[in-house]
């Protein structure tokens, strides 16, 4: 298994986070404010220069109105389709 930050699955994850944010009607600034983080935090995530831990991903899902399980299921479906 590759150890690169830029695996295919990483690209899918980053695109999915951005897609969910835009579907929620949030700008990066609004999203960051809801997460109590600077806008650069969201930008870094979406550009792939910051990795996420499970707790951060759970917080992101909560702000987006998504369950963590639902988000992961959507991610797995996209991985399977790619």
ABEGO torsion letter per residue (X at the ends): XBABAABAAAAAAAAAAAAAAAAAGBBAAAAAAAAGBBAAAAAAAAAGABBBBAAAAAAAAAAAGBBAAAAAAAAAAAAAAX
